[in-house]
Every structure is written in structure tokens, then in C-alpha cells.
Amino acid sequence: MVTDNSTWGAPRIHGELLMLGFDVSERSISRWMKRAPQDPGLARHWQAFLRNHREVIAAMDFFTLPTVTFNLLYCFFIISHDRRQIVHFNVTQHPTTSWIVQPLREAFPYESAPKFLLFDHDQKYGQEVPAALRSLQITGVQTSI
């Protein structure tokens, strides 16, 4: 709705959604509008890139897992986009850049590396992870978030 009606503000979109039966606060809409792509063409280009290259794309990310003893575990995973298959998974309490580089090497032995590896701007990756990707001849693509 935001991309189709670029002149509408949060109050107008809120009213339209209420008429359609969606109960969403105006503040939530306002926050979402800040994150929405301003140029719908950019979103289409990104979707086209993912669709056209899905066989040679993988992605890596972290999620956190609280334990029963109130510790925090960092779960690292690499997923292949063509089949949505988990390529590698590992867990640690203290992720370091060298700890991240090792699973990258294990996940892509020999000539099995994808052409592109998507990852976010997490500070855990540092400078060593992009350098390791280059040594594996993988093009690292950082997302905007």
C-alpha cells in the first residue's frame, strides 16, 4: 500500500487498513513506513537477483537462544537458497571472527562453494570473515539491515 500510494502518510494508511478490517496501530504503520523501500524498483531488483541466482546463493546468520541457566547461546547457521537446506549449523557462547571462519571452510569444501553469500552487518563478522570469503572465491553480499 505504501509503494502504490507514495503520497499517503501513516494516518491515511491506518484509516484504509481499519476499513479493510486490519487492527494495526498508526505508530506501527509509521515505523514500518520508515523501513519500507522508498523506490519500489529497488525491491524488485533485489527479488529478481534472488530469483535469478538462487542456485548459487547461500546465507549465514546468527540467532540467540536463552538457556535454562540464563546463559545465552549464539547459534550460527548457513542455508542454501536453492533448496532451503541447512548447510552448516554450530553453537557457541562466545562467537569470534575466527570461530565463524572455520564453519565457513567446513561448510564449503573443495569446489562446492556458492557464488554469493548473503549476510547482515553484524559486528561479529569483523574484517576476517569478508577476507575468508574472498579466499574461498565467494562474493559476500551484505544486506542493508
Phi and psi in degrees as GROMACS dihedral restraints (atoms count N, CA, C in turn):
[ dihedral_restraints ]
;  ai    aj    ak    al  type     phi  dphi    fc
    3     4     5     6     1   -66.0    20    10
    4     5     6     7     1   -45.2    20    10
    6     7     8     9     1   -71.3    20    10
    7     8     9    10     1   -32.4    20    10
    9    10    11    12     1   -76.8    20    10
   10    11    12    13     1   -25.5    20    10
   12    13    14    15     1  -128.6    20    10
   13    14    15    16     1    74.4    20    10
   15    16    17    18     1   -67.2    20    10
   16    17    18    19     1   -17.6    20    10
   18    19    20    21     1   -88.8    20    10
   19    20    21    22     1    -9.1    20    10
   21    22    23    24     1   -78.6    20    10
   22    23    24    25     1   140.9    20    10
   24    25    26    27     1   -98.2    20    10
   25    26    27    28     1  -177.3    20    10
   27    28    29    30     1   -60.9    20    10
   28    29    30    31     1   -41.2    20    10
   30    31    32    33     1   -61.6    20    10
   31    32    33    34     1   -40.7    20    10
   33    34    35    36     1   -67.2    20    10
   34    35    36    37     1   -44.8    20    10
   36    37    38    39     1   -65.3    20    10
   37    38    39    40     1   -38.8    20    10
   39    40    41    42     1   -59.3    20    10
   40    41    42    43     1   -46.1    20    10
   42    43    44    45     1   -62.4    20    10
   43    44    45    46     1   -42.1    20    10
   45    46    47    48     1   -63.5    20    10
   46    47    48    49     1   -41.9    20    10
   48    49    50    51     1   -67.1    20    10
   49    50    51    52     1   -36.7    20    10
   51    52    53    54     1   -62.9    20    10
   52    53    54    55     1   -40.9    20    10
   54    55    56    57     1   -65.0    20    10
   55    56    57    58     1   -28.4    20    10
   57    58    59    60     1   -84.1    20    10
   58    59    60    61     1    -5.0    20    10
   60    61    62    63     1    96.1    20    10
   61    62    63    64     1    11.1    20    10
   63    64    65    66     1   -96.3    20    10
   64    65    66    67     1   123.3    20    10
   66    67    68    69     1   -97.4    20    10
   67    68    69    70     1    88.7    20    10
   69    70    71    72     1  -126.1    20    10
   70    71    72    73     1   138.8    20    10
   72    73    74    75     1   -72.7    20    10
   73    74    75    76     1   152.4    20    10
   75    76    77    78     1   -64.2    20    10
   76    77    78    79     1   -34.0    20    10
   78    79    80    81     1   -64.9    20    10
   79    80    81    82     1   -40.6    20    10
   81    82    83    84     1   -61.9    20    10
   82    83    84    85     1   -41.2    20    10
   84    85    86    87     1   -64.2    20    10
   85    86    87    88     1   -42.8    20    10
   87    88    89    90     1   -61.4    20    10
   88    89    90    91     1   -43.4    20    10
   90    91    92    93     1   -64.8    20    10
   91    92    93    94     1   -40.7    20    10
   93    94    95    96     1   -66.8    20    10
   94    95    96    97     1   -37.1    20    10
   96    97    98    99     1   -62.5    20    10
   97    98    99   100     1   -32.1    20    10
   99   100   101   102     1   -66.3    20    10
  100   101   102   103     1   -32.0    20    10
  102   103   104   105     1   -89.7    20    10
  103   104   105   106     1   -15.5    20    10
  105   106   107   108     1   -68.0    20    10
  106   107   108   109     1   142.5    20    10
  108   109   110   111     1   -61.8    20    10
  109   110   111   112     1   129.4    20    10
  111   112   113   114     1   -70.2    20    10
  112   113   114   115     1   -35.6    20    10
  114   115   116   117     1  -106.3    20    10
  115   116   117   118     1   110.0    20    10
  117   118   119   120     1   -60.6    20    10
  118   119   120   121     1   -21.8    20    10
  120   121   122   123     1   -64.6    20    10
  121   122   123   124     1   -34.2    20    10
  123   124   125   126     1   -63.2    20    10
  124   125   126   127     1   -43.3    20    10
  126   127   128   129     1   -63.7    20    10
  127   128   129   130     1   -39.1    20    10
  129   130   131   132     1   -66.3    20    10
  130   131   132   133     1   -39.4    20    10
  132   133   134   135     1   -62.2    20    10
  133   134   135   136     1   -42.6    20    10
  135   136   137   138     1   -65.0    20    10
  136   137   138   139     1   -43.9    20    10
  138   139   140   141     1   -63.6    20    10
  139   140   141   142     1   -39.6    20    10
  141   142   143   144     1   -65.2    20    10
  142   143   144   145     1   -40.5    20    10
  144   145   146   147     1   -59.9    20    10
  145   146   147   148     1   -48.0    20    10
  147   148   149   150     1   -63.2    20    10
  148   149   150   151     1   -42.1    20    10
  150   151   152   153     1   -67.0    20    10
  151   152   153   154     1   -41.9    20    10
  153   154   155   156     1   -77.0    20    10
  154   155   156   157     1   -21.6    20    10
  156   157   158   159     1  -120.5    20    10
  157   158   159   160     1    16.4    20    10
  159   160   161   162     1   -58.1    20    10
  160   161   162   163     1   -27.2    20    10
  162   163   164   165     1   -71.0    20    10
  163   164   165   166     1   -22.3    20    10
  165   166   167   168     1  -116.7    20    10
  166   167   168   169     1    21.3    20    10
  168   169   170   171     1  -115.9    20    10
  169   170   171   172     1   137.0    20    10
  171   172   173   174     1  -130.2    20    10
  172   173   174   175     1   165.6    20    10
  174   175   176   177     1  -139.4    20    10
  175   176   177   178     1   151.3    20    10
  177   178   179   180     1  -131.0    20    10
  178   179   180   181     1   148.2    20    10
  180   181   182   183     1  -163.4    20    10
  181   182   183   184     1   171.7    20    10
  183   184   185   186     1  -116.8    20    10
  184   185   186   187     1   152.2    20    10
  186   187   188   189     1  -139.2    20    10
  187   188   189   190     1   155.5    20    10
  189   190   191   192     1  -103.0    20    10
  190   191   192   193     1   150.7    20    10
  192   193   194   195     1  -135.2    20    10
  193   194   195   196     1   113.2    20    10
  195   196   197   198     1   -75.0    20    10
  196   197   198   199     1   142.9    20    10
  198   199   200   201     1   -99.4    20    10
  199   200   201   202     1   172.7    20    10
  201   202   203   204     1   -63.9    20    10
  202   203   204   205     1   -30.9    20    10
  204   205   206   207     1   -90.9    20    10
  205   206   207   208     1    18.0    20    10
  207   208   209   210     1    65.1    20    10
  208   209   210   211     1    23.4    20    10
  210   211   212   213     1   -88.3    20    10
  211   212   213   214     1   172.4    20    10
  213   214   215   216     1  -125.3    20    10
  214   215   216   217     1   125.5    20    10
  216   217   218   219     1  -104.5    20    10
  217   218   219   220     1   140.8    20    10
  219   220   221   222     1  -103.7    20    10
  220   221   222   223     1   117.1    20    10
  222   223   224   225     1  -100.6    20    10
  223   224   225   226     1   122.4    20    10
  225   226   227   228     1  -108.6    20    10
  226   227   228   229     1   133.4    20    10
  228   229   230   231     1  -141.4    20    10
  229   230   231   232     1   154.0    20    10
  231   232   233   234     1  -124.4    20    10
  232   233   234   235     1   129.2    20    10
  234   235   236   237     1  -124.0    20    10
  235   236   237   238     1   138.9    20    10
  237   238   239   240     1   -88.4    20    10
  238   239   240   241     1   132.0    20    10
  240   241   242   243     1   -77.9    20    10
  241   242   243   244     1   -27.8    20    10
  243   244   245   246     1   -66.1    20    10
  244   245   246   247     1   -41.4    20    10
  246   247   248   249     1  -114.4    20    10
  247   248   249   250     1     2.7    20    10
  249   250   251   252     1    53.2    20    10
  250   251   252   253     1    47.2    20    10
  252   253   254   255     1  -106.7    20    10
  253   254   255   256     1   135.9    20    10
  255   256   257   258     1   -71.6    20    10
  256   257   258   259     1   119.6    20    10
  258   259   260   261     1   -88.2    20    10
  259   260   261   262     1   -38.4    20    10
  261   262   263   264     1  -152.7    20    10
  262   263   264   265     1   148.2    20    10
  264   265   266   267     1  -146.8    20    10
  265   266   267   268     1   135.8    20    10
  267   268   269   270     1  -152.6    20    10
  268   269   270   271     1   156.5    20    10
  270   271   272   273     1  -133.6    20    10
  271   272   273   274     1   140.8    20    10
  273   274   275   276     1  -152.2    20    10
  274   275   276   277     1   161.7    20    10
  276   277   278   279     1   -88.6    20    10
  277   278   279   280     1   -24.7    20    10
  279   280   281   282     1  -135.2    20    10
  280   281   282   283     1    86.7    20    10
  282   283   284   285     1   -71.8    20    10
  283   284   285   286     1   135.4    20    10
  285   286   287   288     1  -125.2    20    10
  286   287   288   289     1   166.9    20    10
  288   289   290   291     1   -64.9    20    10
  289   290   291   292     1   -37.8    20    10
  291   292   293   294     1   -68.3    20    10
  292   293   294   295     1   -32.2    20    10
  294   295   296   297     1   -67.2    20    10
  295   296   297   298     1   -33.6    20    10
  297   298   299   300     1   -74.1    20    10
  298   299   300   301     1   -37.0    20    10
  300   301   302   303     1   -63.8    20    10
  301   302   303   304     1   -39.3    20    10
  303   304   305   306     1   -61.0    20    10
  304   305   306   307     1   -48.6    20    10
  306   307   308   309     1   -61.1    20    10
  307   308   309   310     1   -31.2    20    10
  309   310   311   312     1   -61.3    20    10
  310   311   312   313     1   -43.7    20    10
  312   313   314   315     1   -67.1    20    10
  313   314   315   316     1   -37.9    20    10
  315   316   317   318     1   -70.3    20    10
  316   317   318   319     1   -35.2    20    10
  318   319   320   321     1   -71.8    20    10
  319   320   321   322     1   -28.2    20    10
  321   322   323   324     1  -125.9    20    10
  322   323   324   325     1    71.8    20    10
  324   325   326   327     1   -75.5    20    10
  325   326   327   328     1   152.5    20    10
  327   328   329   330     1    55.7    20    10
  328   329   330   331     1  -123.9    20    10
  330   331   332   333     1  -104.7    20    10
  331   332   333   334     1    24.9    20    10
  333   334   335   336     1   -93.1    20    10
  334   335   336   337     1     6.8    20    10
  336   337   338   339     1   -70.2    20    10
  337   338   339   340     1   142.6    20    10
  339   340   341   342     1   -73.2    20    10
  340   341   342   343     1   167.3    20    10
  342   343   344   345     1   -77.8    20    10
  343   344   345   346     1   -37.2    20    10
  345   346   347   348     1  -124.6    20    10
  346   347   348   349     1   142.0    20    10
  348   349   350   351     1  -128.3    20    10
  349   350   351   352     1   117.0    20    10
  351   352   353   354     1   -87.7    20    10
  352   353   354   355     1   138.3    20    10
  354   355   356   357     1  -156.0    20    10
  355   356   357   358     1   160.3    20    10
  357   358   359   360     1   -90.0    20    10
  358   359   360   361     1  -172.3    20    10
  360   361   362   363     1   -90.4    20    10
  361   362   363   364     1    33.7    20    10
  363   364   365   366     1   -64.5    20    10
  364   365   366   367     1   136.1    20    10
  366   367   368   369     1   -69.7    20    10
  367   368   369   370     1   -15.9    20    10
  369   370   371   372     1   -62.9    20    10
  370   371   372   373     1   -24.8    20    10
  372   373   374   375     1   -75.2    20    10
  373   374   375   376     1   -29.6    20    10
  375   376   377   378     1    53.6    20    10
  376   377   378   379     1  -150.4    20    10
  378   379   380   381     1   -94.6    20    10
  379   380   381   382     1   -21.1    20    10
  381   382   383   384     1   -72.1    20    10
  382   383   384   385     1   -35.8    20    10
  384   385   386   387     1   -67.2    20    10
  385   386   387   388     1   -48.8    20    10
  387   388   389   390     1   -59.2    20    10
  388   389   390   391     1   -35.4    20    10
  390   391   392   393     1   -66.0    20    10
  391   392   393   394     1   -40.4    20    10
  393   394   395   396     1   -65.3    20    10
  394   395   396   397     1   -38.2    20    10
  396   397   398   399     1   -62.1    20    10
  397   398   399   400     1   -42.9    20    10
  399   400   401   402     1   -62.6    20    10
  400   401   402   403     1   -38.9    20    10
  402   403   404   405     1   -67.6    20    10
  403   404   405   406     1   -27.9    20    10
  405   406   407   408     1   -86.7    20    10
  406   407   408   409     1     2.1    20    10
  408   409   410   411     1    60.3    20    10
  409   410   411   412     1    41.5    20    10
  411   412   413   414     1  -111.7    20    10
  412   413   414   415     1   134.5    20    10
  414   415   416   417     1   -86.1    20    10
  415   416   417   418     1   115.3    20    10
  417   418   419   420     1   -80.4    20    10
  418   419   420   421     1   130.6    20    10
  420   421   422   423     1  -120.7    20    10
  421   422   423   424     1   110.0    20    10
  423   424   425   426     1   -86.1    20    10
  424   425   426   427     1   134.1    20    10
  426   427   428   429     1   -77.1    20    10
  427   428   429   430     1   167.0    20    10
  429   430   431   432     1   -75.9    20    10
  430   431   432   433     1   -15.9    20    10
